Amino acid sequence: MGSKTCRSAEPLAGLPRDEPRPVYNRGMRNDPPPPSIELRLEPDQLALYWMPTAAPAAGNTEPYSVALGWQTVAQAFGLRMPTPLSLENAIATVEDAVMPASRWLTKPPAGTAPPFTLHTRSPLLREVAEVAGVTLSTPPARLSRQAVENLFNRLSDQIHRPGVPDTALPQRAEWAAALLILREALHHWGVEWVELG
């Protein structure tokens, strides 16, 4: 039986010997980024918009909005930091406003599917994030639902200890209102975090 001669591998035609061979990302997924929703919290309104605003014409492309904003809730607090009773009443009001958005979230525009990313540029929500320790100048700036819950617990502790303010919390009714709205929204929508723009 004759011996087989092993020849050295020759370069592929068209590629110079010194050039590296192309590397292909076989098996790598190239998924598009998750669908995004913009949360706008205004003095008298909370609204959700599918992003980009030029959404497909099919499916649910209308924004969700409800006549409840930070000023609405702050007025329910009597334009001062909430008391235990005014906080409980405001929680019920905010829940009634944000819970219907859960149905809106289950009917995205055609071609979009969960999970969704929630974004906001609302100044008061950015302030809530800063108090929670989020560095807004370092993207991605994200505020977790747990961090919001921790802030809310501190607010609740302060409310139940009259005359002993938590000096790390802004002592303004509108800030407390924004915190409450965000807390209830993230909880009822099942959202783990919000991106700050």
N, C-alpha and C positions, 0 to 999 in steps of 0.2 A: 504494500500500500504506500503510495507516494506521500511525502510530507507536504503539508499545505503551507504556503508562504503567507505570512501576515503582513499586509501592506499598511503603511501609516495612513491615518485618516487624512483625506484631502479637504481643503476648504471648500465651502459651498460656492458654487458658481456665482460670480457677481460680487462676492464679499472679499475685500482685501484680507490678507493673512493676519494683519495686526489688529483689525477691527473686532470688537467683541461680538459674539453672536447675539441676535435679538432675544430678549427674554419676554415671554408672554405670560400674562397673569391668568393662567388657566384656572378655572374654578372660582375666580374672584368675582364677587357680585358688584355690579355697578348700579346699585339702586339709587333712584332719585331721593332727595331729602324728603322727610315726612311733610305732609300737608301742614300748613301753618294757619293759625287763627290769631287775629289781632283783638286784644281786649282794650277797649277805651272806657275809662272811668272819668266821667265829667261831673260837674256840680249837680246836675239833675237827671243824669242818664247813664246807664251802663249798656254798652253795645259790643257785639262780637261780629267780626267781619272775616270771611274767608280771604286768605292772601294767596296770590296777588289779587288785587281788586278786579282785574280782568279775568274773572273766573269763567269756566265754560258756561255756555248758555243753557245747558241741560242740568236738571237736578236743582237742589236747594242752593241758590246763590244769593238769596236775600239775607241781609244782616239780621241778627237778633238784637232787639233793643227793648229796654224796659225803663219806665220813668222812675228810676231810683239811682241816685248818685250820692257822692260823698256829702254834699250839702243837705240833701234830703234826710240822710241818717243823722248828720250833725244837728239838724233842727229837732229831730226826735230826741236827741240827748239834751235839748234845751240850750244848744250852742255852748256847752261846757263839757268837761270830761264826764263820761257816763256814770250813773249810779247803778247799783245792782239791778234795780227794777227797769230803768230805761235801757240797760244793755239787754236784758231778757226780752223786752218788747221789741227792740231793734233786731235781735237775732231772728225772731219770728217773721218780721217784715221782710228782712233780707232773704231768708230762706224762700219765702213765697215768690220773691222776684227772680232768684237765680235758678231754682229747681226746674222751671219750664225750659230753660236753655239746654238741659240734658237731652230733651227730645230733638231740639235743633241740631245738636252735635251728632245725633245718630242718623241724620239725613244730609250727608255732605254732598257737594256738587258731584256730578258724574265723573268717574275716573279717580276719585279720591277715596282713600280708605284709612282707618286708624292704623297706628297711633298718630295723634296730632300734636303739634308743638304750639304752645300758647305764648304769645309775645305781647308786651305792653310798653308804651312810651309815656304813660300817664304820670305826671310829675309826683303826685302823692304816693303812687305805688312804688315809684323809684325811691322815694324817701323811706317808705316802709322797708324796702330792700336794704338801704344803707344802714338803717337802725339795726337790722338783722345781721349786719356785718358783711354784706355783699360789696365787693369793690367794683363799682360800675364802670371804671375806666379800663378794666381788664376783661375783654370779651373772651369767651361767652360769659356774660354776667347772668347768673341764674339764681333764683330764689326758690328754695324747696318748700313744699307744703309743710314739712316738719318744722322748718325755721319759722314759718308764719304761725304755726300752732304754738310754738314756744313763746313768740312775742305776745300772742293773744293770752296765753296763760299768765304772763307777767302783767298784762293789762288787767286781767281779771283779779289777780292777787292784789294789785294796787286798789282796785275798786272796793274790795272787801276789807281794806285797811284804810279807812278815811283819814286824811291828814298825813299820810306817809307816802308821798309820791315817789315813784321809781324814777330817779333822776336821769336814767338812760333812755327813757321814753319821752317823746315830744308830748307836752301837756296841752294839746290842742284837740278840740272836738273833731275837726275835719280829718286829722291824722288817725284818730281812733276809729272814725267811721270808715276810712279807706281800708284799714287793717281788718275790720270786721267783714266788710264786703268781700275782700280778697280771700279771707279765711273760709267763709261760707261757699264762695264760688269754687275754690280748689277742692273742697271737701265734696260738694254735691256733684261736681263734674268729674270726679275721679282723676284729677290732674295732679301729677306729682311735683311739678315745678313750673315756673314761668320765666321766660327769658326777658331781660330788661334791655330795651333799645335806647 
